[in-house]
Amino acid sequence: MPADTRPLAIALMGPTASGKTALAMEWAERCNGEIVSIDSALVYRELDIGAAKPDAAMQARVRHHLIDVRDPWQTYSAAEFAADARAVLADIAARGRLPILAGGTGLYFRALLEGLAPMPEADPDTRAALAAEAAERGWPALHAELARVDPEAAARIHATDPQRIQRALEVYRLSGKPISQWQREPGPPRLPFRVLKLVLAPAERAVLHARIEQRFDAMLAEGFLDEVRRLRALPQMQAVAAPLDLPAVRAVGYRQAWEHLDGAVSATEFRDRAIYATRQLAKRQLTWLRGELDARWFDPGRDQAALERARQQFLGAP
């Protein structure tokens, strides 16, 4: 059998607050690496504290990619991410450096590593029309419409998930073909890299919950609410008719902070709801990760030596 000559990459996957960023930084500095962010919140400018974005000092120590590539009033699809990430990985490998993919956005990982089925490009006019309909009728009504034209997609998409409802109806209106049918069609070639998939996940759920709570309180102390106030004050954000429908504002923590600053909930309820939403995000991430059958799982608090051995064996280097 011929030798596998594909360039190498390491994927550090896991739920939020599991320690991916710290390990990615450590390995990048030791292994001539660069970090490729696989995170749907870090792509947005102005989302810093609440998104746990690597600060300027960290980005000065290690080169990061796919951070701050869109403004918070813009959208960024998984297909756009995959195309950008493939170009980034090719450039990193061409310069003889190691790409370290770090993040917890499962759809981004799937789009990059496996490819997405072809389907119509986003259309601003169709999206605007759907947003106007949602403002008049509500997203549950549009979800009911989706159930009529694409029951398979509607069964997967929750009635409170406007981004995915909008995309599914957009695809149907543009093509006349349900998005579920598009998704069954062959996608682009798989990523031409040999990727070591490592999942960082505490064995005890209580440990992860404690990390989530501690990190959120640290964000509050660092000025998270002031960050959201600045975000709300941007003229472009004030011009958005339904800011809570923006992908950036739907990022965990930001929606809850926005509602608190709207006066809908108290400070205590805001904190509780944000922590609960982050725990639910972690639960969804873990569910997705269990489907990654070629990934190896490690408890970041107990398995440091095993993680190090996995890295050494894959890279063939100390």
TORKOL-4160 file (C-alpha; in steps of 0.2 Angstrom, whole numbers, padded with zeros to 4 digits, m for minus):
318
<pt num="1" X="0000" Y="0000" Z="0000"/>
<pt num="2" X="0007" Y="0017" Z="m0005"/>
<pt num="3" X="0012" Y="0029" Z="0009"/>
<pt num="4" X="m0001" Y="0042" Z="0014"/>
<pt num="5" X="0008" Y="0058" Z="0009"/>
<pt num="6" X="m0007" Y="0070" Z="0013"/>
<pt num="7" X="m0002" Y="0085" Z="0024"/>
<pt num="8" X="m0006" Y="0083" Z="0043"/>
<pt num="9" X="m0019" Y="0093" Z="0053"/>
<pt num="10" X="m0025" Y="0091" Z="0071"/>
<pt num="11" X="m0043" Y="0094" Z="0076"/>
<pt num="12" X="m0046" Y="0099" Z="0094"/>
<pt num="13" X="m0065" Y="0096" Z="0096"/>
<pt num="14" X="m0076" Y="0097" Z="0111"/>
<pt num="15" X="m0090" Y="0106" Z="0120"/>
<pt num="16" X="m0088" Y="0124" Z="0125"/>
<pt num="17" X="m0077" Y="0128" Z="0140"/>
<pt num="18" X="m0068" Y="0111" Z="0139"/>
<pt num="19" X="m0050" Y="0118" Z="0137"/>
<pt num="20" X="m0048" Y="0118" Z="0118"/>
<pt num="21" X="m0041" Y="0135" Z="0116"/>
<pt num="22" X="m0027" Y="0133" Z="0129"/>
<pt num="23" X="m0021" Y="0116" Z="0122"/>
<pt num="24" X="m0022" Y="0123" Z="0104"/>
<pt num="25" X="m0011" Y="0137" Z="0110"/>
<pt num="26" X="0001" Y="0126" Z="0119"/>
<pt num="27" X="0003" Y="0114" Z="0104"/>
<pt num="28" X="0004" Y="0127" Z="0091"/>
<pt num="29" X="0019" Y="0135" Z="0100"/>
<pt num="30" X="0028" Y="0119" Z="0102"/>
<pt num="31" X="0024" Y="0111" Z="0084"/>
<pt num="32" X="0026" Y="0126" Z="0072"/>
<pt num="33" X="0007" Y="0127" Z="0071"/>
<pt num="34" X="m0006" Y="0140" Z="0067"/>
<pt num="35" X="m0024" Y="0139" Z="0074"/>
<pt num="36" X="m0039" Y="0138" Z="0063"/>
<pt num="37" X="m0055" Y="0143" Z="0073"/>
<pt num="38" X="m0070" Y="0132" Z="0070"/>
<pt num="39" X="m0082" Y="0143" Z="0079"/>
<pt num="40" X="m0097" Y="0152" Z="0073"/>
<pt num="41" X="m0096" Y="0166" Z="0085"/>
<pt num="42" X="m0078" Y="0170" Z="0083"/>
<pt num="43" X="m0081" Y="0174" Z="0065"/>
<pt num="44" X="m0089" Y="0190" Z="0070"/>
<pt num="45" X="m0081" Y="0207" Z="0074"/>
<pt num="46" X="m0086" Y="0215" Z="0091"/>
<pt num="47" X="m0090" Y="0198" Z="0099"/>
<pt num="48" X="m0075" Y="0197" Z="0110"/>
<pt num="49" X="m0078" Y="0194" Z="0129"/>
<pt num="50" X="m0094" Y="0184" Z="0127"/>
<pt num="51" X="m0087" Y="0173" Z="0113"/>
<pt num="52" X="m0071" Y="0169" Z="0123"/>
<pt num="53" X="m0061" Y="0176" Z="0108"/>
<pt num="54" X="m0042" Y="0174" Z="0109"/>
<pt num="55" X="m0035" Y="0191" Z="0114"/>
<pt num="56" X="m0022" Y="0202" Z="0105"/>
<pt num="57" X="m0008" Y="0194" Z="0116"/>
<pt num="58" X="m0013" Y="0177" Z="0111"/>
<pt num="59" X="m0015" Y="0181" Z="0093"/>
<pt num="60" X="0002" Y="0189" Z="0093"/>
<pt num="61" X="0010" Y="0173" Z="0100"/>
<pt num="62" X="0001" Y="0161" Z="0088"/>
<pt num="63" X="m0006" Y="0166" Z="0071"/>
<pt num="64" X="m0025" Y="0163" Z="0071"/>
<pt num="65" X="m0037" Y="0161" Z="0056"/>
<pt num="66" X="m0055" Y="0164" Z="0053"/>
<pt num="67" X="m0058" Y="0176" Z="0067"/>
<pt num="68" X="m0066" Y="0193" Z="0064"/>
<pt num="69" X="m0071" Y="0189" Z="0046"/>
<pt num="70" X="m0089" Y="0196" Z="0046"/>
<pt num="71" X="m0097" Y="0211" Z="0054"/>
<pt num="72" X="m0111" Y="0206" Z="0067"/>
<pt num="73" X="m0125" Y="0212" Z="0056"/>
<pt num="74" X="m0119" Y="0201" Z="0042"/>
<pt num="75" X="m0122" Y="0182" Z="0039"/>
<pt num="76" X="m0109" Y="0169" Z="0036"/>
<pt num="77" X="m0114" Y="0152" Z="0030"/>
<pt num="78" X="m0106" Y="0135" Z="0033"/>
<pt num="79" X="m0102" Y="0134" Z="0014"/>
<pt num="80" X="m0093" Y="0150" Z="0015"/>
<pt num="81" X="m0084" Y="0145" Z="0030"/>
<pt num="82" X="m0078" Y="0128" Z="0022"/>
<pt num="83" X="m0072" Y="0137" Z="0006"/>
<pt num="84" X="m0062" Y="0150" Z="0017"/>
<pt num="85" X="m0055" Y="0136" Z="0028"/>
<pt num="86" X="m0049" Y="0125" Z="0014"/>
<pt num="87" X="m0040" Y="0140" Z="0007"/>
<pt num="88" X="m0032" Y="0144" Z="0024"/>
<pt num="89" X="m0027" Y="0126" Z="0027"/>
<pt num="90" X="m0019" Y="0124" Z="0010"/>
<pt num="91" X="m0009" Y="0140" Z="0013"/>
<pt num="92" X="m0003" Y="0134" Z="0031"/>
<pt num="93" X="0003" Y="0118" Z="0024"/>
<pt num="94" X="0011" Y="0126" Z="0009"/>
<pt num="95" X="0022" Y="0136" Z="0022"/>
<pt num="96" X="0027" Y="0120" Z="0031"/>
<pt num="97" X="0017" Y="0123" Z="0046"/>
<pt num="98" X="0004" Y="0113" Z="0056"/>
<pt num="99" X="m0014" Y="0118" Z="0055"/>
<pt num="100" X="m0023" Y="0115" Z="0072"/>
<pt num="101" X="m0042" Y="0116" Z="0070"/>
<pt num="102" X="m0050" Y="0121" Z="0087"/>
<pt num="103" X="m0068" Y="0124" Z="0090"/>
<pt num="104" X="m0085" Y="0117" Z="0094"/>
<pt num="105" X="m0096" Y="0121" Z="0079"/>
<pt num="106" X="m0101" Y="0104" Z="0073"/>
<pt num="107" X="m0108" Y="0111" Z="0056"/>
<pt num="108" X="m0092" Y="0120" Z="0052"/>
<pt num="109" X="m0082" Y="0104" Z="0056"/>
<pt num="110" X="m0093" Y="0094" Z="0045"/>
<pt num="111" X="m0093" Y="0107" Z="0031"/>
<pt num="112" X="m0074" Y="0107" Z="0031"/>
<pt num="113" X="m0069" Y="0089" Z="0034"/>
<pt num="114" X="m0083" Y="0081" Z="0024"/>
<pt num="115" X="m0090" Y="0094" Z="0012"/>
<pt num="116" X="m0108" Y="0100" Z="0010"/>
<pt num="117" X="m0121" Y="0095" Z="m0003"/>
<pt num="118" X="m0122" Y="0107" Z="m0017"/>
<pt num="119" X="m0137" Y="0119" Z="m0016"/>
<pt num="120" X="m0143" Y="0137" Z="m0021"/>
<pt num="121" X="m0132" Y="0151" Z="m0015"/>
<pt num="122" X="m0140" Y="0163" Z="m0003"/>
<pt num="123" X="m0151" Y="0176" Z="m0011"/>
<pt num="124" X="m0153" Y="0193" Z="m0002"/>
<pt num="125" X="m0170" Y="0197" Z="m0009"/>
<pt num="126" X="m0177" Y="0180" Z="m0004"/>
<pt num="127" X="m0170" Y="0182" Z="0013"/>
<pt num="128" X="m0177" Y="0199" Z="0015"/>
<pt num="129" X="m0194" Y="0193" Z="0010"/>
<pt num="130" X="m0194" Y="0179" Z="0022"/>
<pt num="131" X="m0188" Y="0190" Z="0036"/>
<pt num="132" X="m0203" Y="0202" Z="0032"/>
<pt num="133" X="m0215" Y="0187" Z="0032"/>
<pt num="134" X="m0208" Y="0182" Z="0049"/>
<pt num="135" X="m0210" Y="0199" Z="0056"/>
<pt num="136" X="m0228" Y="0199" Z="0051"/>
<pt num="137" X="m0233" Y="0180" Z="0054"/>
<pt num="138" X="m0220" Y="0174" Z="0066"/>
<pt num="139" X="m0207" Y="0160" Z="0064"/>
<pt num="140" X="m0218" Y="0146" Z="0070"/>
<pt num="141" X="m0230" Y="0150" Z="0055"/>
<pt num="142" X="m0215" Y="0149" Z="0043"/>
<pt num="143" X="m0210" Y="0133" Z="0051"/>
<pt num="144" X="m0227" Y="0126" Z="0048"/>
<pt num="145" X="m0225" Y="0131" Z="0029"/>
<pt num="146" X="m0209" Y="0122" Z="0029"/>
<pt num="147" X="m0218" Y="0106" Z="0036"/>
<pt num="148" X="m0229" Y="0107" Z="0021"/>
<pt num="149" X="m0216" Y="0108" Z="0008"/>
<pt num="150" X="m0202" Y="0098" Z="0016"/>
<pt num="151" X="m0208" Y="0088" Z="0031"/>
<pt num="152" X="m0191" Y="0079" Z="0033"/>
<pt num="153" X="m0182" Y="0096" Z="0036"/>
<pt num="154" X="m0196" Y="0102" Z="0047"/>
<pt num="155" X="m0194" Y="0087" Z="0058"/>
<pt num="156" X="m0175" Y="0091" Z="0061"/>
<pt num="157" X="m0177" Y="0110" Z="0063"/>
<pt num="158" X="m0185" Y="0117" Z="0078"/>
<pt num="159" X="m0199" Y="0130" Z="0077"/>
<pt num="160" X="m0188" Y="0142" Z="0087"/>
<pt num="161" X="m0173" Y="0141" Z="0075"/>
<pt num="162" X="m0176" Y="0156" Z="0062"/>
<pt num="163" X="m0159" Y="0154" Z="0053"/>
<pt num="164" X="m0162" Y="0136" Z="0048"/>
<pt num="165" X="m0180" Y="0139" Z="0044"/>
<pt num="166" X="m0176" Y="0154" Z="0033"/>
<pt num="167" X="m0162" Y="0144" Z="0024"/>
<pt num="168" X="m0173" Y="0129" Z="0021"/>
<pt num="169" X="m0187" Y="0140" Z="0014"/>
<pt num="170" X="m0175" Y="0150" Z="0004"/>
<pt num="171" X="m0168" Y="0135" Z="m0005"/>
<pt num="172" X="m0185" Y="0128" Z="m0008"/>
<pt num="173" X="m0192" Y="0145" Z="m0015"/>
<pt num="174" X="m0176" Y="0147" Z="m0026"/>
<pt num="175" X="m0175" Y="0129" Z="m0033"/>
<pt num="176" X="m0192" Y="0121" Z="m0031"/>
<pt num="177" X="m0183" Y="0107" Z="m0022"/>
<pt num="178" X="m0183" Y="0103" Z="m0004"/>
<pt num="179" X="m0167" Y="0106" Z="0006"/>
<pt num="180" X="m0168" Y="0088" Z="0012"/>
<pt num="181" X="m0167" Y="0082" Z="m0006"/>
<pt num="182" X="m0152" Y="0094" Z="m0009"/>
<pt num="183" X="m0143" Y="0087" Z="0006"/>
<pt num="184" X="m0144" Y="0069" Z="0000"/>
<pt num="185" X="m0134" Y="0073" Z="m0016"/>
<pt num="186" X="m0115" Y="0070" Z="m0016"/>
<pt num="187" X="m0105" Y="0084" Z="m0010"/>
<pt num="188" X="m0087" Y="0090" Z="m0014"/>
<pt num="189" X="m0072" Y="0080" Z="m0012"/>
<pt num="190" X="m0066" Y="0077" Z="0006"/>
<pt num="191" X="m0053" Y="0088" Z="0013"/>
<pt num="192" X="m0036" Y="0082" Z="0006"/>
<pt num="193" X="m0028" Y="0082" Z="0024"/>
<pt num="194" X="m0024" Y="0068" Z="0036"/>
<pt num="195" X="m0033" Y="0074" Z="0052"/>
<pt num="196" X="m0031" Y="0068" Z="0069"/>
<pt num="197" X="m0048" Y="0071" Z="0078"/>
<pt num="198" X="m0046" Y="0073" Z="0097"/>
<pt num="199" X="m0061" Y="0077" Z="0108"/>
<pt num="200" X="m0059" Y="0086" Z="0124"/>
<pt num="201" X="m0073" Y="0082" Z="0136"/>
<pt num="202" X="m0073" Y="0080" Z="0155"/>
<pt num="203" X="m0079" Y="0063" Z="0160"/>
<pt num="204" X="m0091" Y="0070" Z="0173"/>
<pt num="205" X="m0104" Y="0082" Z="0167"/>
<pt num="206" X="m0103" Y="0092" Z="0184"/>
<pt num="207" X="m0085" Y="0097" Z="0180"/>
<pt num="208" X="m0090" Y="0104" Z="0163"/>
<pt num="209" X="m0105" Y="0113" Z="0171"/>
<pt num="210" X="m0094" Y="0121" Z="0184"/>
<pt num="211" X="m0082" Y="0127" Z="0171"/>
<pt num="212" X="m0096" Y="0135" Z="0161"/>
<pt num="213" X="m0102" Y="0144" Z="0176"/>
<pt num="214" X="m0085" Y="0150" Z="0182"/>
<pt num="215" X="m0081" Y="0156" Z="0164"/>
<pt num="216" X="m0097" Y="0165" Z="0162"/>
<pt num="217" X="m0095" Y="0174" Z="0179"/>
<pt num="218" X="m0077" Y="0179" Z="0173"/>
<pt num="219" X="m0084" Y="0186" Z="0157"/>
<pt num="220" X="m0097" Y="0197" Z="0167"/>
<pt num="221" X="m0082" Y="0203" Z="0178"/>
<pt num="222" X="m0072" Y="0207" Z="0162"/>
<pt num="223" X="m0086" Y="0218" Z="0155"/>
<pt num="224" X="m0097" Y="0207" Z="0145"/>
<pt num="225" X="m0113" Y="0218" Z="0147"/>
<pt num="226" X="m0103" Y="0233" Z="0142"/>
<pt num="227" X="m0098" Y="0224" Z="0126"/>
<pt num="228" X="m0116" Y="0220" Z="0122"/>
<pt num="229" X="m0121" Y="0239" Z="0125"/>
<pt num="230" X="m0108" Y="0244" Z="0113"/>
<pt num="231" X="m0114" Y="0231" Z="0100"/>
<pt num="232" X="m0132" Y="0237" Z="0102"/>
<pt num="233" X="m0126" Y="0256" Z="0099"/>
<pt num="234" X="m0118" Y="0252" Z="0082"/>
<pt num="235" X="m0128" Y="0262" Z="0069"/>
<pt num="236" X="m0129" Y="0246" Z="0058"/>
<pt num="237" X="m0136" Y="0236" Z="0072"/>
<pt num="238" X="m0149" Y="0249" Z="0076"/>
<pt num="239" X="m0154" Y="0249" Z="0058"/>
<pt num="240" X="m0158" Y="0230" Z="0059"/>
<pt num="241" X="m0177" Y="0227" Z="0061"/>
<pt num="242" X="m0176" Y="0211" Z="0071"/>
<pt num="243" X="m0158" Y="0210" Z="0078"/>
<pt num="244" X="m0162" Y="0195" Z="0089"/>
<pt num="245" X="m0163" Y="0185" Z="0072"/>
<pt num="246" X="m0145" Y="0189" Z="0068"/>
<pt num="247" X="m0133" Y="0174" Z="0069"/>
<pt num="248" X="m0121" Y="0185" Z="0079"/>
<pt num="249" X="m0134" Y="0190" Z="0092"/>
<pt num="250" X="m0141" Y="0172" Z="0093"/>
<pt num="251" X="m0123" Y="0167" Z="0099"/>
<pt num="252" X="m0125" Y="0159" Z="0117"/>
<pt num="253" X="m0125" Y="0173" Z="0130"/>
<pt num="254" X="m0128" Y="0187" Z="0118"/>
<pt num="255" X="m0146" Y="0184" Z="0115"/>
<pt num="256" X="m0149" Y="0183" Z="0134"/>
<pt num="257" X="m0139" Y="0199" Z="0137"/>
<pt num="258" X="m0148" Y="0208" Z="0123"/>
<pt num="259" X="m0165" Y="0203" Z="0131"/>
<pt num="260" X="m0159" Y="0209" Z="0148"/>
<pt num="261" X="m0154" Y="0225" Z="0141"/>
<pt num="262" X="m0171" Y="0227" Z="0133"/>
<pt num="263" X="m0178" Y="0226" Z="0151"/>
<pt num="264" X="m0186" Y="0209" Z="0148"/>
<pt num="265" X="m0177" Y="0200" Z="0162"/>
<pt num="266" X="m0168" Y="0204" Z="0178"/>
<pt num="267" X="m0149" Y="0203" Z="0180"/>
<pt num="268" X="m0150" Y="0187" Z="0190"/>
<pt num="269" X="m0162" Y="0179" Z="0178"/>
<pt num="270" X="m0151" Y="0184" Z="0163"/>
<pt num="271" X="m0136" Y="0176" Z="0172"/>
<pt num="272" X="m0146" Y="0160" Z="0175"/>
<pt num="273" X="m0153" Y="0159" Z="0158"/>
<pt num="274" X="m0136" Y="0162" Z="0150"/>
<pt num="275" X="m0128" Y="0148" Z="0160"/>
<pt num="276" X="m0142" Y="0136" Z="0156"/>
<pt num="277" X="m0141" Y="0140" Z="0137"/>
<pt num="278" X="m0122" Y="0137" Z="0138"/>
<pt num="279" X="m0125" Y="0120" Z="0146"/>
<pt num="280" X="m0138" Y="0116" Z="0133"/>
<pt num="281" X="m0126" Y="0121" Z="0119"/>
<pt num="282" X="m0113" Y="0109" Z="0127"/>
<pt num="283" X="m0126" Y="0095" Z="0128"/>
<pt num="284" X="m0129" Y="0097" Z="0109"/>
<pt num="285" X="m0111" Y="0098" Z="0105"/>
<pt num="286" X="m0108" Y="0082" Z="0115"/>
<pt num="287" X="m0122" Y="0073" Z="0106"/>
<pt num="288" X="m0114" Y="0078" Z="0089"/>
<pt num="289" X="m0097" Y="0073" Z="0094"/>
<pt num="290" X="m0103" Y="0055" Z="0099"/>
<pt num="291" X="m0107" Y="0053" Z="0080"/>
<pt num="292" X="m0089" Y="0056" Z="0076"/>
<pt num="293" X="m0084" Y="0038" Z="0076"/>
<pt num="294" X="m0066" Y="0041" Z="0071"/>
<pt num="295" X="m0063" Y="0054" Z="0085"/>
<pt num="296" X="m0053" Y="0049" Z="0101"/>
<pt num="297" X="m0060" Y="0056" Z="0118"/>
<pt num="298" X="m0050" Y="0062" Z="0132"/>
<pt num="299" X="m0054" Y="0070" Z="0149"/>
<pt num="300" X="m0043" Y="0086" Z="0148"/>
<pt num="301" X="m0041" Y="0086" Z="0167"/>
<pt num="302" X="m0035" Y="0068" Z="0168"/>
<pt num="303" X="m0028" Y="0062" Z="0152"/>
<pt num="304" X="m0014" Y="0075" Z="0148"/>
<pt num="305" X="m0001" Y="0061" Z="0146"/>
<pt num="306" X="m0012" Y="0051" Z="0134"/>
<pt num="307" X="m0016" Y="0067" Z="0124"/>
<pt num="308" X="0003" Y="0070" Z="0122"/>
<pt num="309" X="0006" Y="0052" Z="0116"/>
<pt num="310" X="m0008" Y="0054" Z="0103"/>
<pt num="311" X="0000" Y="0070" Z="0097"/>
<pt num="312" X="0018" Y="0062" Z="0096"/>
<pt num="313" X="0012" Y="0046" Z="0088"/>
<pt num="314" X="0002" Y="0056" Z="0074"/>
<pt num="315" X="0016" Y="0069" Z="0071"/>
<pt num="316" X="0030" Y="0056" Z="0073"/>
<pt num="317" X="0039" Y="0069" Z="0083"/>
<pt num="318" X="0042" Y="0074" Z="0102"/>
